[in-house]
């Protein structure tokens, strides 16, 4: 990794912590720059603005979740459990998405540029194969599975799980989540 790549990496890592803790408006470029050991001028040269840095951080976090929890529409319960585990391992993504929703995109698609067509197509194929209720709109199925998987995430209104919770609690939640998703979307 060359010096510029290392600087970008430190900026993204530091900014992820700062934005997750304080949101876009509350994040301070001075803190990010100092912690990453990269000048503000260099940060702006790489990303253009604090908002563009936030976008880069959020995009990277989303990519990490997509890699950690690929959609398998013929096994929506398994997908939901993989999302639960990904949110547990990477709670920062949920916090960043919540800040993006609060500060930038209060309604509509949070990730307007995201190509969800392959996921929707996979759900349609699962519906055609008899794995998912064909009466439910595929985009709605996708949204509801994600929401169900977030039940114990940092975005929860009732309880936020952490990796420090007992393994028996995580196992119980995974089982409950898988059963609920199966019952909700089975034909």
N, CA and C atoms as an extended XYZ file, in Angstrom:
561
Properties=species:S:1:pos:R:3:atomname:S:1:resname:S:1:resid:I:1 pbc="F F F"
N         0.858       -1.170        0.000 N   UNK     1
C         0.000        0.000        0.000 CA  UNK     1
C         0.906        1.235        0.000 C   UNK     1
N         0.671        2.116       -0.967 N   UNK     2
C         1.494        3.327       -1.016 CA  UNK     2
C         1.003        4.348        0.012 C   UNK     2
N         1.732        5.445        0.126 N   UNK     3
C         1.442        6.458        1.153 CA  UNK     3
C         0.049        7.064        0.983 C   UNK     3
N        -0.340        7.364       -0.261 N   UNK     4
C        -1.663        7.949       -0.506 CA  UNK     4
C        -2.776        6.965       -0.144 C   UNK     4
N        -2.594        5.701       -0.503 N   UNK     5
C        -3.598        4.687       -0.156 CA  UNK     5
C        -3.691        4.533        1.367 C   UNK     5
N        -2.559        4.545        2.028 N   UNK     6
C        -2.551        4.429        3.492 CA  UNK     6
C        -3.256        5.627        4.129 C   UNK     6
N        -3.038        6.817        3.586 N   UNK     7
C        -3.710        8.018        4.103 CA  UNK     7
C        -5.219        7.919        3.901 C   UNK     7
N        -5.635        7.479        2.733 N   UNK     8
C        -7.077        7.321        2.461 CA  UNK     8
C        -7.687        6.291        3.410 C   UNK     8
N        -6.963        5.193        3.619 N   UNK     9
C        -7.452        4.152        4.520 CA  UNK     9
C        -7.644        4.705        5.929 C   UNK     9
N        -6.659        5.431        6.430 N   UNK    10
C        -6.766        6.020        7.775 CA  UNK    10
C        -7.929        7.009        7.833 C   UNK    10
N        -8.105        7.802        6.782 N   UNK    11
C        -9.223        8.757        6.757 CA  UNK    11
C       -10.561        8.031        6.802 C   UNK    11
N       -10.716        7.005        5.998 N   UNK    12
C       -11.990        6.274        5.983 CA  UNK    12
C       -12.256        5.616        7.333 C   UNK    12
N       -11.242        5.003        7.921 N   UNK    13
C       -11.423        4.338        9.210 CA  UNK    13
C       -11.755        5.343       10.312 C   UNK    13
N       -11.026        6.438       10.347 N   UNK    14
C       -11.246        7.465       11.364 CA  UNK    14
C       -12.590        8.153       11.164 C   UNK    14
N       -12.906        8.466        9.926 N   UNK    15
C       -14.175        9.138        9.626 CA  UNK    15
C       -15.364        8.241        9.950 C   UNK    15
N       -15.227        6.941        9.746 N   UNK    16
C       -16.322        6.024       10.072 CA  UNK    16
C       -16.662        6.103       11.554 C   UNK    16
N       -15.656        6.138       12.394 N   UNK    17
C       -15.877        6.250       13.838 CA  UNK    17
C       -16.510        7.604       14.178 C   UNK    17
N       -15.969        8.658       13.605 N   UNK    18
C       -16.453       10.019       13.889 CA  UNK    18
C       -17.900       10.210       13.420 C   UNK    18
N       -18.191        9.807       12.187 N   UNK    19
C       -19.547        9.983       11.659 CA  UNK    19
C       -20.551        9.104       12.403 C   UNK    19
N       -20.164        7.882       12.747 N   UNK    20
C       -21.081        7.003       13.474 CA  UNK    20
C       -21.424        7.586       14.841 C   UNK    20
N       -20.460        8.215       15.471 N   UNK    21
C       -20.682        8.782       16.801 CA  UNK    21
C       -21.428       10.106       16.774 C   UNK    21
N       -21.165       10.942       15.752 N   UNK    22
C       -21.652       12.318       15.787 CA  UNK    22
C       -22.536       12.724       14.613 C   UNK    22
N       -22.698       11.873       13.626 N   UNK    23
C       -23.465       12.249       12.446 CA  UNK    23
C       -22.662       13.158       11.541 C   UNK    23
N       -23.289       13.605       10.487 N   UNK    24
C       -22.592       14.459        9.522 CA  UNK    24
C       -22.386       15.851       10.110 C   UNK    24
N       -23.443       16.428       10.633 N   UNK    25
C       -23.345       17.790       11.167 CA  UNK    25
C       -22.427       17.862       12.382 C   UNK    25
N       -22.460       16.841       13.228 N   UNK    26
C       -21.671       16.868       14.448 CA  UNK    26
C       -20.223       16.433       14.282 C   UNK    26
N       -19.934       15.743       13.195 N   UNK    27
C       -18.553       15.296       12.952 CA  UNK    27
C       -17.673       16.515       12.723 C   UNK    27
N       -16.457       16.448       13.181 N   UNK    28
C       -15.520       17.553       13.045 CA  UNK    28
C       -14.333       17.129       12.189 C   UNK    28
N       -14.131       17.889       11.119 N   UNK    29
C       -13.026       17.643       10.203 CA  UNK    29
C       -11.693       17.718       10.950 C   UNK    29
N       -11.577       18.644       11.895 N   UNK    30
C       -10.343       18.763       12.677 CA  UNK    30
C       -10.023       17.466       13.417 C   UNK    30
N       -11.040       16.850       14.020 N   UNK    31
C       -10.822       15.598       14.756 CA  UNK    31
C       -10.431       14.474       13.794 C   UNK    31
N       -11.139       14.399       12.671 N   UNK    32
C       -10.835       13.349       11.689 CA  UNK    32
C        -9.407       13.507       11.190 C   UNK    32
N        -9.059       14.704       10.802 N   UNK    33
C        -7.727       14.988       10.271 CA  UNK    33
C        -6.642       14.659       11.289 C   UNK    33
N        -6.816       15.109       12.516 N   UNK    34
C        -5.810       14.883       13.554 CA  UNK    34
C        -5.673       13.394       13.871 C   UNK    34
N        -6.779       12.716       14.035 N   UNK    35
C        -6.741       11.287       14.381 CA  UNK    35
C        -6.154       10.457       13.246 C   UNK    35
N        -6.482       10.813       11.999 N   UNK    36
C        -5.979       10.068       10.835 CA  UNK    36
C        -4.548       10.454       10.474 C   UNK    36
N        -4.066       11.528       11.086 N   UNK    37
C        -2.724       12.049       10.784 CA  UNK    37
C        -2.587       12.400        9.299 C   UNK    37
N        -3.641       13.071        8.806 N   UNK    38
C        -3.688       13.547        7.424 CA  UNK    38
C        -4.159       14.999        7.483 C   UNK    38
N        -3.503       15.875        6.761 N   UNK    39
C        -3.895       17.285        6.805 CA  UNK    39
C        -5.300       17.476        6.246 C   UNK    39
N        -5.963       18.517        6.712 N   UNK    40
C        -7.295       18.824        6.179 CA  UNK    40
C        -7.216       19.094        4.680 C   UNK    40
N        -6.161       19.772        4.248 N   UNK    41
C        -6.001       20.055        2.818 CA  UNK    41
C        -5.940       18.755        2.019 C   UNK    41
N        -5.215       17.779        2.537 N   UNK    42
C        -5.106       16.495        1.840 CA  UNK    42
C        -6.449       15.760        1.862 C   UNK    42
N        -7.143       15.836        2.996 N   UNK    43
C        -8.457       15.206        3.088 CA  UNK    43
C        -9.403       15.783        2.041 C   UNK    43
N        -9.410       17.111        1.929 N   UNK    44
C       -10.282       17.745        0.942 CA  UNK    44
C        -9.836       17.416       -0.481 C   UNK    44
N        -8.535       17.253       -0.689 N   UNK    45
C        -8.045       16.873       -2.016 CA  UNK    45
C        -8.548       15.475       -2.384 C   UNK    45
N        -8.574       14.579       -1.414 N   UNK    46
C        -9.044       13.209       -1.676 CA  UNK    46
C       -10.557       13.141       -1.862 C   UNK    46
N       -11.307       13.846       -0.998 N   UNK    47
C       -12.758       13.654       -0.955 CA  UNK    47
C       -13.588       14.885       -1.298 C   UNK    47
N       -13.001       16.045       -1.361 N   UNK    48
C       -13.718       17.238       -1.796 CA  UNK    48
C       -14.486       17.962       -0.702 C   UNK    48
N       -15.159       17.210        0.172 N   UNK    49
C       -15.964       17.835        1.221 CA  UNK    49
C       -16.215       16.816        2.327 C   UNK    49
N       -16.681       17.311        3.454 N   UNK    50
C       -17.032       16.423        4.556 CA  UNK    50
C       -18.170       15.492        4.127 C   UNK    50
N       -19.124       16.013        3.369 N   UNK    51
C       -20.259       15.216        2.909 CA  UNK    51
C       -19.809       14.109        1.958 C   UNK    51
N       -18.850       14.428        1.089 N   UNK    52
C       -18.334       13.401        0.169 CA  UNK    52
C       -17.547       12.333        0.921 C   UNK    52
N       -16.844       12.730        1.972 N   UNK    53
C       -16.156       11.754        2.813 CA  UNK    53
C       -17.177       10.849        3.488 C   UNK    53
N       -18.260       11.434        3.988 N   UNK    54
C       -19.324       10.629        4.586 CA  UNK    54
C       -19.862        9.631        3.568 C   UNK    54
N       -20.124       10.091        2.342 N   UNK    55
C       -20.633        9.201        1.292 CA  UNK    55
C       -19.676        8.041        1.039 C   UNK    55
N       -18.378        8.333        1.010 N   UNK    56
C       -17.374        7.288        0.785 CA  UNK    56
C       -17.370        6.289        1.946 C   UNK    56
N       -17.471        6.794        3.161 N   UNK    57
C       -17.504        5.929        4.334 CA  UNK    57
C       -18.742        5.046        4.298 C   UNK    57
N       -19.904        5.620        4.054 N   UNK    58
C       -21.146        4.857        4.033 CA  UNK    58
C       -21.114        3.811        2.925 C   UNK    58
N       -20.640        4.184        1.742 N   UNK    59
C       -20.570        3.233        0.622 CA  UNK    59
C       -19.674        2.049        0.977 C   UNK    59
N       -18.553        2.328        1.619 N   UNK    60
C       -17.642        1.241        2.001 CA  UNK    60
C       -18.291        0.324        3.035 C   UNK    60
N       -18.993        0.896        3.992 N   UNK    61
C       -19.660        0.093        5.013 CA  UNK    61
C       -20.760       -0.771        4.397 C   UNK    61
N       -21.512       -0.213        3.455 N   UNK    62
C       -22.569       -0.973        2.786 CA  UNK    62
C       -21.962       -2.130        2.002 C   UNK    62
N       -20.876       -1.873        1.293 N   UNK    63
C       -20.199       -2.943        0.550 CA  UNK    63
C       -19.788       -4.078        1.483 C   UNK    63
N       -19.322       -3.726        2.665 N   UNK    64
C       -18.925       -4.741        3.633 CA  UNK    64
C       -20.087       -5.624        4.047 C   UNK    64
N       -21.256       -5.040        4.226 N   UNK    65
C       -22.442       -5.817        4.597 CA  UNK    65
C       -22.885       -6.686        3.429 C   UNK    65
N       -22.838       -6.141        2.214 N   UNK    66
C       -23.232       -6.929        1.042 CA  UNK    66
C       -22.345       -8.157        0.900 C   UNK    66
N       -21.063       -7.989        1.190 N   UNK    67
C       -20.147       -9.122        1.122 CA  UNK    67
C       -20.392      -10.109        2.265 C   UNK    67
N       -20.697       -9.585        3.444 N   UNK    68
C       -20.887      -10.435        4.622 CA  UNK    68
C       -22.226      -11.172        4.601 C   UNK    68
N       -23.219      -10.593        3.951 N   UNK    69
C       -24.567      -11.180        3.971 CA  UNK    69
C       -25.185      -11.146        2.576 C   UNK    69
N       -24.703      -11.998        1.675 N   UNK    70
C       -25.295      -12.003        0.338 CA  UNK    70
C       -26.733      -12.518        0.382 C   UNK    70
N       -27.561      -11.950       -0.475 N   UNK    71
C       -28.965      -12.349       -0.542 CA  UNK    71
C       -29.079      -13.705       -1.218 C   UNK    71
N       -29.719      -14.635       -0.532 N   UNK    72
C       -30.113      -15.902       -1.128 CA  UNK    72
C       -31.628      -15.982       -0.954 C   UNK    72
N       -32.332      -15.623       -1.999 N   UNK    73
C       -33.785      -15.477       -1.900 CA  UNK    73
C       -34.500      -16.793       -1.635 C   UNK    73
N       -33.885      -17.920       -2.008 N   UNK    74
C       -34.535      -19.199       -1.715 CA  UNK    74
C       -34.340      -19.601       -0.256 C   UNK    74
N       -33.569      -18.804        0.492 N   UNK    75
C       -33.364      -19.009        1.925 CA  UNK    75
C       -33.410      -17.660        2.640 C   UNK    75
N       -34.574      -17.015        2.611 N   UNK    76
C       -34.711      -15.715        3.273 CA  UNK    76
C       -34.433      -15.789        4.772 C   UNK    76
N       -34.824      -16.871        5.477 N   UNK    77
C       -34.460      -16.935        6.902 CA  UNK    77
C       -32.947      -16.911        7.112 C   UNK    77
N       -32.202      -17.624        6.283 N   UNK    78
C       -30.744      -17.622        6.387 CA  UNK    78
C       -30.165      -16.259        6.076 C   UNK    78
N       -30.740      -15.584        5.081 N   UNK    79
C       -30.303      -14.228        4.738 CA  UNK    79
C       -30.531      -13.286        5.914 C   UNK    79
N       -31.696      -13.376        6.537 N   UNK    80
C       -32.007      -12.512        7.681 CA  UNK    80
C       -31.025      -12.760        8.828 C   UNK    80
N       -30.694      -14.014        9.087 N   UNK    81
C       -29.742      -14.341       10.160 CA  UNK    81
C       -28.352      -13.818        9.807 C   UNK    81
N       -27.942      -13.930        8.543 N   UNK    82
C       -26.635      -13.376        8.140 CA  UNK    82
C       -26.621      -11.859        8.324 C   UNK    82
N       -27.733      -11.193        8.026 N   UNK    83
C       -27.812       -9.753        8.266 CA  UNK    83
C       -27.719       -9.445        9.758 C   UNK    83
N       -28.427      -10.207       10.590 N   UNK    84
C       -28.346      -10.022       12.041 CA  UNK    84
C       -26.887      -10.088       12.479 C   UNK    84
N       -26.181      -11.126       12.016 N   UNK    85
C       -24.773      -11.299       12.396 CA  UNK    85
C       -23.904      -10.161       11.864 C   UNK    85
N       -24.187       -9.712       10.649 N   UNK    86
C       -23.408       -8.607       10.073 CA  UNK    86
C       -23.645       -7.313       10.842 C   UNK    86
N       -24.884       -7.047       11.216 N   UNK    87
C       -25.181       -5.838       12.000 CA  UNK    87
C       -24.540       -5.926       13.377 C   UNK    87
N       -24.485       -7.131       13.936 N   UNK    88
C       -23.855       -7.330       15.239 CA  UNK    88
C       -22.345       -7.097       15.142 C   UNK    88
N       -21.754       -7.597       14.072 N   UNK    89
C       -20.306       -7.450       13.889 CA  UNK    89
C       -19.912       -6.049       13.436 C   UNK    89
N       -20.817       -5.366       12.748 N   UNK    90
C       -20.516       -4.042       12.177 CA  UNK    90
C       -21.629       -3.048       12.512 C   UNK    90
N       -21.832       -2.737       13.785 N   UNK    91
C       -22.926       -1.841       14.164 CA  UNK    91
C       -22.775       -0.433       13.587 C   UNK    91
N       -21.570       -0.090       13.187 N   UNK    92
C       -21.316        1.240       12.644 CA  UNK    92
C       -22.181        1.515       11.408 C   UNK    92
N       -22.389        0.501       10.568 N   UNK    93
C       -23.194        0.700        9.358 CA  UNK    93
C       -24.596        1.185        9.709 C   UNK    93
N       -25.210        0.558       10.690 N   UNK    94
C       -26.578        0.933       11.058 CA  UNK    94
C       -26.600        2.364       11.578 C   UNK    94
N       -25.621        2.735       12.377 N   UNK    95
C       -25.554        4.107       12.893 CA  UNK    95
C       -25.346        5.101       11.747 C   UNK    95
N       -24.455        4.774       10.817 N   UNK    96
C       -24.213        5.667        9.670 CA  UNK    96
C       -25.475        5.805        8.822 C   UNK    96
N       -26.155        4.704        8.583 N   UNK    97
C       -27.393        4.755        7.794 CA  UNK    97
C       -28.455        5.580        8.518 C   UNK    97
N       -28.517        5.451        9.837 N   UNK    98
C       -29.483        6.253       10.601 CA  UNK    98
C       -29.163        7.739       10.484 C   UNK    98
N       -27.888        8.093       10.579 N   UNK    99
C       -27.508        9.501       10.408 CA  UNK    99
C       -27.841        9.981        9.001 C   UNK    99
N       -27.585        9.153        8.004 N   UNK   100
C       -27.910        9.542        6.620 CA  UNK   100
C       -29.410        9.777        6.480 C   UNK   100
N       -30.201        8.921        7.111 N   UNK   101
C       -31.660        9.068        7.056 CA  UNK   101
C       -32.088       10.350        7.783 C   UNK   101
N       -31.498       10.608        8.945 N   UNK   102
C       -31.870       11.780        9.728 CA  UNK   102
C       -31.430       13.094        9.089 C   UNK   102
N       -30.225       13.099        8.523 N   UNK   103
C       -29.633       14.362        8.088 CA  UNK   103
C       -29.688       14.620        6.589 C   UNK   103
N       -29.934       13.594        5.798 N   UNK   104
C       -29.837       13.815        4.353 CA  UNK   104
C       -31.046       13.333        3.574 C   UNK   104
N       -31.533       12.149        3.877 N   UNK   105
C       -32.575       11.532        3.059 CA  UNK   105
C       -33.703       11.050        3.963 C   UNK   105
N       -34.561       11.960        4.425 N   UNK   106
C       -35.585       11.567        5.386 CA  UNK   106
C       -36.679       10.663        4.809 C   UNK   106
N       -36.868       10.671        3.495 N   UNK   107
C       -37.893        9.833        2.878 CA  UNK   107
C       -37.334        9.195        1.607 C   UNK   107
N       -38.061        8.225        1.101 N   UNK   108
C       -37.667        7.571       -0.144 CA  UNK   108
C       -36.489        6.631        0.052 C   UNK   108
N       -35.880        6.235       -1.049 N   UNK   109
C       -34.747        5.309       -1.014 CA  UNK   109
C       -33.542        5.963       -0.361 C   UNK   109
N       -32.966        5.278        0.614 N   UNK   110
C       -31.766        5.801        1.263 CA  UNK   110
C       -30.579        5.736        0.312 C   UNK   110
N       -30.513        4.657       -0.445 N   UNK   111
C       -29.417        4.470       -1.394 CA  UNK   111
C       -29.984        4.542       -2.807 C   UNK   111
N       -30.240        5.756       -3.253 N   UNK   112
C       -30.890        5.963       -4.552 CA  UNK   112
C       -30.086        5.381       -5.706 C   UNK   112
N       -28.771        5.365       -5.578 N   UNK   113
C       -27.935        4.857       -6.663 CA  UNK   113
C       -27.755        3.349       -6.614 C   UNK   113
N       -28.216        2.715       -5.557 N   UNK   114
C       -28.010        1.276       -5.413 CA  UNK   114
C       -28.816        0.521       -6.461 C   UNK   114
N       -28.182       -0.459       -7.038 N   UNK   115
C       -28.851       -1.306       -8.015 CA  UNK   115
C       -29.421       -2.511       -7.276 C   UNK   115
N       -30.694       -2.419       -6.924 N   UNK   116
C       -31.342       -3.508       -6.218 CA  UNK   116
C       -31.980       -4.495       -7.179 C   UNK   116
N       -31.875       -4.245       -8.466 N   UNK   117
C       -32.508       -5.109       -9.459 CA  UNK   117
C       -32.101       -6.573       -9.296 C   UNK   117
N       -30.810       -6.889       -9.084 N   UNK   118
C       -30.470       -8.313       -8.916 CA  UNK   118
C       -31.144       -8.945       -7.695 C   UNK   118
N       -31.268       -8.198       -6.601 N   UNK   119
C       -31.915       -8.745       -5.406 CA  UNK   119
C       -33.407       -8.963       -5.660 C   UNK   119
N       -34.035       -7.990       -6.293 N   UNK   120
C       -35.459       -8.117       -6.588 CA  UNK   120
C       -35.683       -9.271       -7.557 C   UNK   120
N       -34.819       -9.382       -8.543 N   UNK   121
C       -34.917      -10.485       -9.508 CA  UNK   121
C       -34.768      -11.827       -8.795 C   UNK   121
N       -33.845      -11.924       -7.849 N   UNK   122
C       -33.656      -13.163       -7.094 CA  UNK   122
C       -34.905      -13.514       -6.298 C   UNK   122
N       -35.560      -12.516       -5.739 N   UNK   123
C       -36.793      -12.776       -4.989 CA  UNK   123
C       -37.902      -13.221       -5.934 C   UNK   123
N       -38.003      -12.601       -7.100 N   UNK   124
C       -38.993      -13.028       -8.100 CA  UNK   124
C       -38.747      -14.491       -8.483 C   UNK   124
N       -37.492      -14.833       -8.715 N   UNK   125
C       -37.152      -16.222       -9.065 CA  UNK   125
C       -37.520      -17.174       -7.930 C   UNK   125
N       -37.283      -16.753       -6.683 N   UNK   126
C       -37.650      -17.576       -5.535 CA  UNK   126
C       -39.169      -17.709       -5.440 C   UNK   126
N       -39.893      -16.654       -5.779 N   UNK   127
C       -41.352      -16.737       -5.799 CA  UNK   127
C       -41.800      -17.730       -6.878 C   UNK   127
N       -41.205      -17.634       -8.062 N   UNK   128
C       -41.559      -18.536       -9.161 CA  UNK   128
C       -41.219      -19.988       -8.839 C   UNK   128
N       -40.184      -20.199       -8.027 N   UNK   129
C       -39.773      -21.551       -7.648 CA  UNK   129
C       -40.567      -22.082       -6.446 C   UNK   129
N       -41.440      -21.245       -5.874 N   UNK   130
C       -42.273      -21.690       -4.763 CA  UNK   130
C       -41.651      -21.533       -3.386 C   UNK   130
N       -40.581      -20.768       -3.277 N   UNK   131
C       -39.924      -20.571       -1.976 CA  UNK   131
C       -40.464      -19.359       -1.211 C   UNK   131
N       -41.029      -18.391       -1.935 N   UNK   132
C       -41.496      -17.142       -1.337 CA  UNK   132
C       -42.909      -16.871       -1.856 C   UNK   132
N       -43.762      -16.385       -0.980 N   UNK   133
C       -45.157      -16.086       -1.330 CA  UNK   133
C       -45.217      -15.162       -2.545 C   UNK   133
N       -45.806      -15.619       -3.650 N   UNK   134
C       -45.850      -14.804       -4.868 CA  UNK   134
C       -46.838      -13.634       -4.790 C   UNK   134
N       -47.685      -13.599       -3.766 N   UNK   135
C       -48.655      -12.511       -3.635 CA  UNK   135
C       -48.015      -11.237       -3.083 C   UNK   135
N       -46.792      -11.362       -2.563 N   UNK   136
C       -46.117      -10.209       -1.959 CA  UNK   136
C       -45.193       -9.541       -2.973 C   UNK   136
N       -45.252       -8.223       -3.088 N   UNK   137
C       -44.337       -7.529       -3.997 CA  UNK   137
C       -42.885       -7.788       -3.591 C   UNK   137
N       -42.025       -8.190       -4.528 N   UNK   138
C       -40.632       -8.537       -4.203 CA  UNK   138
C       -39.862       -7.423       -3.492 C   UNK   138
N       -40.060       -6.179       -3.879 N   UNK   139
C       -39.349       -5.076       -3.213 CA  UNK   139
C       -39.799       -4.957       -1.760 C   UNK   139
N       -41.075       -5.232       -1.499 N   UNK   140
C       -41.568       -5.192       -0.129 CA  UNK   140
C       -40.973       -6.330        0.696 C   UNK   140
N       -40.866       -7.505        0.102 N   UNK   141
C       -40.253       -8.640        0.787 CA  UNK   141
C       -38.824       -8.270        1.202 C   UNK   141
N       -38.077       -7.717        0.268 N   UNK   142
C       -36.694       -7.336        0.539 CA  UNK   142
C       -36.625       -6.334        1.696 C   UNK   142
N       -37.429       -5.298        1.656 N   UNK   143
C       -37.424       -4.285        2.716 CA  UNK   143
C       -37.811       -4.875        4.066 C   UNK   143
N       -38.818       -5.734        4.083 N   UNK   144
C       -39.272       -6.292        5.351 CA  UNK   144
C       -38.247       -7.251        5.956 C   UNK   144
N       -37.575       -8.043        5.128 N   UNK   145
C       -36.546       -8.946        5.663 CA  UNK   145
C       -35.423       -8.129        6.297 C   UNK   145
N       -34.997       -7.062        5.623 N   UNK   146
C       -33.954       -6.200        6.182 CA  UNK   146
C       -34.415       -5.615        7.519 C   UNK   146
N       -35.648       -5.128        7.559 N   UNK   147
C       -36.169       -4.539        8.802 CA  UNK   147
C       -36.258       -5.567        9.920 C   UNK   147
N       -36.687       -6.758        9.595 N   UNK   148
C       -36.779       -7.800       10.618 CA  UNK   148
C       -35.389       -8.143       11.153 C   UNK   148
N       -34.404       -8.190       10.283 N   UNK   149
C       -33.039       -8.504       10.706 CA  UNK   149
C       -32.466       -7.400       11.597 C   UNK   149
N       -32.989       -6.192       11.462 N   UNK   150
C       -32.505       -5.058       12.264 CA  UNK   150
C       -33.180       -4.954       13.624 C   UNK   150
N       -34.019       -5.909       13.971 N   UNK   151
C       -34.778       -5.845       15.215 CA  UNK   151
C       -33.911       -5.577       16.439 C   UNK   151
N       -32.708       -6.144       16.483 N   UNK   152
C       -31.836       -5.963       17.649 CA  UNK   152
C       -30.599       -5.126       17.300 C   UNK   152
N       -30.639       -4.411       16.204 N   UNK   153
C       -29.492       -3.612       15.748 CA  UNK   153
C       -29.448       -2.264       16.472 C   UNK   153
N       -28.410       -1.458       16.227 N   UNK   154
C       -28.369       -0.121       16.816 CA  UNK   154
C       -29.532        0.776       16.373 C   UNK   154
N       -30.274        0.360       15.372 N   UNK   155
C       -31.445        1.120       14.934 CA  UNK   155
C       -32.727        0.686       15.626 C   UNK   155
N       -32.642       -0.265       16.546 N   UNK   156
C       -33.820       -0.786       17.220 CA  UNK   156
C       -34.435        0.243       18.161 C   UNK   156
N       -35.731        0.229       18.219 N   UNK   157
C       -36.441        1.087       19.171 CA  UNK   157
C       -36.646        0.395       20.510 C   UNK   157
N       -36.350       -0.918       20.569 N   UNK   158
C       -36.619       -1.657       21.796 CA  UNK   158
C       -35.365       -2.149       22.508 C   UNK   158
N       -34.434       -2.778       21.784 N   UNK   159
C       -33.243       -3.341       22.424 CA  UNK   159
C       -32.132       -3.459       21.389 C   UNK   159
N       -30.955       -2.996       21.728 N   UNK   160
C       -29.798       -3.124       20.845 CA  UNK   160
C       -28.866       -4.188       21.395 C   UNK   160
N       -28.650       -5.229       20.606 N   UNK   161
C       -27.750       -6.307       20.991 CA  UNK   161
C       -26.303       -5.891       20.777 C   UNK   161
N       -25.416       -6.515       21.520 N   UNK   162
C       -23.987       -6.313       21.316 CA  UNK   162
C       -23.311       -7.683       21.296 C   UNK   162
N       -22.092       -7.713       20.828 N   UNK   163
C       -21.357       -8.978       20.808 CA  UNK   163
C       -21.088       -9.482       22.228 C   UNK   163
N       -21.213       -8.620       23.216 N   UNK   164
C       -21.003       -9.015       24.615 CA  UNK   164
C       -22.206       -9.754       25.206 C   UNK   164
N       -23.348       -9.741       24.524 N   UNK   165
C       -24.515      -10.475       25.018 CA  UNK   165
C       -24.198      -11.972       25.044 C   UNK   165
N       -24.834      -12.707       25.933 N   UNK   166
C       -24.586      -14.152       26.000 CA  UNK   166
C       -24.891      -14.852       24.671 C   UNK   166
N       -24.097      -15.840       24.352 N   UNK   167
C       -24.291      -16.605       23.107 CA  UNK   167
C       -25.696      -17.200       23.042 C   UNK   167
N       -26.238      -17.586       24.195 N   UNK   168
C       -27.592      -18.162       24.203 CA  UNK   168
C       -28.626      -17.133       23.740 C   UNK   168
N       -28.411      -15.864       24.075 N   UNK   169
C       -29.322      -14.812       23.606 CA  UNK   169
C       -29.240      -14.668       22.092 C   UNK   169
N       -28.016      -14.666       21.560 N   UNK   170
C       -27.855      -14.560       20.105 CA  UNK   170
C       -28.473      -15.758       19.400 C   UNK   170
N       -28.274      -16.947       19.944 N   UNK   171
C       -28.857      -18.146       19.339 CA  UNK   171
C       -30.380      -18.073       19.353 C   UNK   171
N       -30.955      -17.621       20.469 N   UNK   172
C       -32.411      -17.486       20.568 CA  UNK   172
C       -32.933      -16.482       19.548 C   UNK   172
N       -32.243      -15.331       19.427 N   UNK   173
C       -32.672      -14.312       18.464 CA  UNK   173
C       -32.572      -14.832       17.039 C   UNK   173
N       -31.486      -15.503       16.708 N   UNK   174
C       -31.327      -16.059       15.355 CA  UNK   174
C       -32.460      -17.033       15.038 C   UNK   174
N       -32.765      -17.906       15.989 N   UNK   175
C       -33.849      -18.883       15.779 CA  UNK   175
C       -35.191      -18.192       15.620 C   UNK   175
N       -35.447      -17.216       16.471 N   UNK   176
C       -36.713      -16.471       16.384 CA  UNK   176
C       -36.822      -15.728       15.062 C   UNK   176
N       -35.735      -15.094       14.666 N   UNK   177
C       -35.721      -14.344       13.412 CA  UNK   177
C       -35.949      -15.272       12.232 C   UNK   177
N       -35.239      -16.378       12.179 N   UNK   178
C       -35.398      -17.310       11.070 CA  UNK   178
C       -36.823      -17.842       11.002 C   UNK   178
N       -37.398      -18.188       12.155 N   UNK   179
C       -38.770      -18.701       12.172 CA  UNK   179
C       -39.761      -17.632       11.727 C   UNK   179
N       -39.602      -16.418       12.197 N   UNK   180
C       -40.513      -15.329       11.820 CA  UNK   180
C       -40.438      -15.027       10.328 C   UNK   180
N       -39.219      -14.964        9.784 N   UNK   181
C       -39.071      -14.693        8.347 CA  UNK   181
C       -39.671      -15.827        7.539 C   UNK   181
N       -39.424      -17.063        7.952 N   UNK   182
C       -40.000      -18.211        7.236 CA  UNK   182
C       -41.521      -18.112        7.211 C   UNK   182
N       -42.112      -17.865        8.370 N   UNK   183
C       -43.580      -17.803        8.461 CA  UNK   183
C       -44.146      -16.613        7.678 C   UNK   183
N       -43.418      -15.501        7.685 N   UNK   184
C       -43.917      -14.301        7.025 CA  UNK   184
C       -43.928      -14.411        5.508 C   UNK   184
N       -42.965      -15.146        4.939 N   UNK   185
C       -42.810      -15.120        3.488 CA  UNK   185
C       -42.984      -16.455        2.798 C   UNK   185
N       -43.229      -17.515        3.545 N   UNK   186
C       -43.455      -18.820        2.928 CA  UNK   186
C       -44.759      -18.780        2.135 C   UNK   186
N       -44.798      -19.524        1.039 N   UNK   187
C       -46.048      -19.553        0.245 CA  UNK   187
C       -47.157      -20.273        0.979 C   UNK   187
